[in-house]
Amino acid sequence: MRIDRKPYGRHLPHHWRTDRTPMYTALTHDIQVTVTPRYVPEESDPDRSRYMFAYTVEIANLGPAPVQLRSRYWKITDGQGRIQEVGAPAWWARSH
């Protein structure tokens, strides 16, 4: 899943300052992944063009067969086109 953002200068766009939170969803082989970004103003510094976001990732098995998350991998593209790749074995923070 790729989330692109453009540099915002000193101020965030209006849609980041509202109560409506954007979500990004992908479905592959009956596995749905939903990512919800959240702007973190206390960790951000707009005067230095630094904007911090936290992400909630939800993974849902919509199929009939059980599945197991064995690893995770994120390819993160920032607002200036820089790419950071992060991967690790799977772990559970919370499951429902």
Contact map, one row per residue, 1 for C-alpha under 8 A:
111000000000000000000001010000000000000000000000000000000000000000000000011000000000000000000000
111100000000000000000000000000000000000000000000000000000000000000000000001110000000000000000000
111110000000000000000000000000000000000000000000000000000000000000000000000111000000000000000000
011111000000000000000000000000000000000000000000000000000000000000000000000011101000000000000000
001111100000000000000000000000000000000000000000000000000000000000000000000011110000000000000000
000111110000000000000000000000000000000000000000000000000000000000000000000001110000000000000000
000011111000000000000000000000000000000000000000100000000000000000000000000000110000000000000000
000001111111100000000000000000000000000000000000100000000000000000000000000000000000000000000000
000000111111000000000000000000000000000000000110100000000000000000000000000000000000000000000000
000000011111000000000000000000000000000000000111100000000000000000000000000000000000000000000000
000000011111100000000000000000000000000000000100000000000000000000000000000000000000000000000000
000000011111110110000000000000000000000000000000000000000000000000000000000000000000000000000000
000000010011111110000000000000000000000000000000000000000000000000000000000000000000000000000000
000000000001111111000000000000000000000000000000000000000000000000000000000000000000000000000000
000000000000111111010000000000000000000000000000000000000000000000000000000000000000000000000000
000000000001111111011000000000000000001000000000000000000000000000000000000000000000000000000000
000000000001111111100000000000000000000000000000000000000000000000000000000000000000000000000000
000000000000011111111000000000000000000000000000000000000000000000000000000000000000000000000000
000000000000000011111000000000000000000000000000000000000000000000000000000000000000000000000000
000000000000001101111100000000000000000000000000000000000000000000000000000000000000000000000000
000000000000000101111110000000000001110000000000000000000000000000000000000000000000000000000000
000000000000000000011111000000000001100000000000000000000000000000000000000000000000000000000000
000000000000000000001111100000000111100000000000000000000000000000000000000000000000000000000000
100000000000000000000111110000000111000000000000000000000000000000000000000000000000000000000000
000000000000000000000011111000011110000000000000000000000000000000000000000000000000000000000000
100000000000000000000001111100011100000000000000000000000000000000000000000000000000000000000000
000000000000000000000000111111111000000000000000000000000000000000000000000000000000000000000000
000000000000000000000000011111110000000000000000000000000000000000000000000000000000000000000000
000000000000000000000000001111100000000000000000000000000000001000000000000000000000000000000000
000000000000000000000000001111110000000000000000000000000000111000000000000000000000000000000000
000000000000000000000000001111111000000000000000000000000011111000000000000000000000000000000000
000000000000000000000000111101111100000000000000000000000111110000000000000000000000000000000000
000000000000000000000000111000111110000000000000000000001111000000000000000000000000000000000000
000000000000000000000011110000011111000000000000000000001110000000000000000000000000000000000000
000000000000000000000011100000001111100000000000000000111100000000000000000000000000000000000000
000000000000000000001111000000000111110000000000000000111000000000000000000000000000000000000000
000000000000000000001110000000000011111000000000000011110000000000000000000000000000000000000000
000000000000000000001000000000000001111100000000000011100000000000000000000000000000000000000000
000000000000000100000000000000000000111110000000001111000000000000000000000000000000000000000000
000000000000000000000000000000000000011111110000001111000000000000000000000000000000000000000000
000000000000000000000000000000000000001111111000001100000000000000000000000000000000000000000000
000000000000000000000000000000000000000111110000000000000000000000000000000000000000000000000000
000000000000000000000000000000000000000111111000001100000000000000000000000000000000000000000000
000000000000000000000000000000000000000111111100011100000000000000000000000000000000000000000000
000000000000000000000000000000000000000010111111111000000000000000000000000000000000000000000000
000000001110000000000000000000000000000000011111111000000000000000000000000000000000000000000000
000000001100000000000000000000000000000000001111110000000000000000000000000000000000000000000000
000000000100000000000000000000000000000000001111110000000000000000000000000000000000000000000000
000000111100000000000000000000000000000000001111111000000000000000000000000000000000000000000000
000000000000000000000000000000000000000000011111111100000000000000000000000000000000000000000000
000000000000000000000000000000000000001110111100111110000000000000000000000000000000000000000000
000000000000000000000000000000000000001110110000011111000000000000000000000000000000000000000000
000000000000000000000000000000000000111100000000001111100000000000000000000000000000000000000000
000000000000000000000000000000000000111100000000000111110000000000000000000000000000000000000000
000000000000000000000000000000000011110000000000000011111000000000000000000000000000000000000000
000000000000000000000000000000000011100000000000000001111100000000000000000000000000000000000000
000000000000000000000000000000001111000000000000000000111110000000000000000000000000000000000000
000000000000000000000000000000011110000000000000000000011111000000000000000000000000000000000000
000000000000000000000000000000111100000000000000000000001111100000000000000000000000000000000000
000000000000000000000000000000111000000000000000000000000111110000000000000000000000000000000000
000000000000000000000000000001110000000000000000000000000011111001100000000000000000000000000000
000000000000000000000000000001110000000000000000000000000001111100000000000000000000000000000000
000000000000000000000000000011100000000000000000000000000000111111000000000000000000000000000000
000000000000000000000000000000000000000000000000000000000000011111000000000000000000000000000000
000000000000000000000000000000000000000000000000000000000000001111100000000000000000000000000000
000000000000000000000000000000000000000000000000000000000000101111110000000000000000000000000000
000000000000000000000000000000000000000000000000000000000000100011111000000000000000000000000000
000000000000000000000000000000000000000000000000000000000000000001111100000000000000000000000000
000000000000000000000000000000000000000000000000000000000000000000111111000000000000000001000000
000000000000000000000000000000000000000000000000000000000000000000011111000000000000000011000000
000000000000000000000000000000000000000000000000000000000000000000001111100000000000001111000000
000000000000000000000000000000000000000000000000000000000000000000001111110000000000001111000000
000000000000000000000000000000000000000000000000000000000000000000000011111000000000111100000000
100000000000000000000000000000000000000000000000000000000000000000000001111100000000111000000000
110000000000000000000000000000000000000000000000000000000000000000000000111110000011110000000000
011000000000000000000000000000000000000000000000000000000000000000000000011111000011110000000000
011110000000000000000000000000000000000000000000000000000000000000000000001111111111000000000000
001111000000000000000000000000000000000000000000000000000000000000000000000111111110000000000000
000111100000000000000000000000000000000000000000000000000000000000000000000011111100000000000000
000011100000000000000000000000000000000000000000000000000000000000000000000011111100000000000000
000100000000000000000000000000000000000000000000000000000000000000000000000011111110000000000000
000000000000000000000000000000000000000000000000000000000000000000000000000011111111000000000000
000000000000000000000000000000000000000000000000000000000000000000000000001111001111100000000000
000000000000000000000000000000000000000000000000000000000000000000000000001110000111110000000000
000000000000000000000000000000000000000000000000000000000000000000000000111100000011111000000000
000000000000000000000000000000000000000000000000000000000000000000000000111100000001111100000000
000000000000000000000000000000000000000000000000000000000000000000000011110000000000111110000000
000000000000000000000000000000000000000000000000000000000000000000000011100000000000011111000000
000000000000000000000000000000000000000000000000000000000000000000000111000000000000001111100000
000000000000000000000000000000000000000000000000000000000000000000001111000000000000000111110000
000000000000000000000000000000000000000000000000000000000000000000000000000000000000000011111000
000000000000000000000000000000000000000000000000000000000000000000000000000000000000000001111110
000000000000000000000000000000000000000000000000000000000000000000000000000000000000000000111110
000000000000000000000000000000000000000000000000000000000000000000000000000000000000000000011111
000000000000000000000000000000000000000000000000000000000000000000000000000000000000000000011111
000000000000000000000000000000000000000000000000000000000000000000000000000000000000000000000111
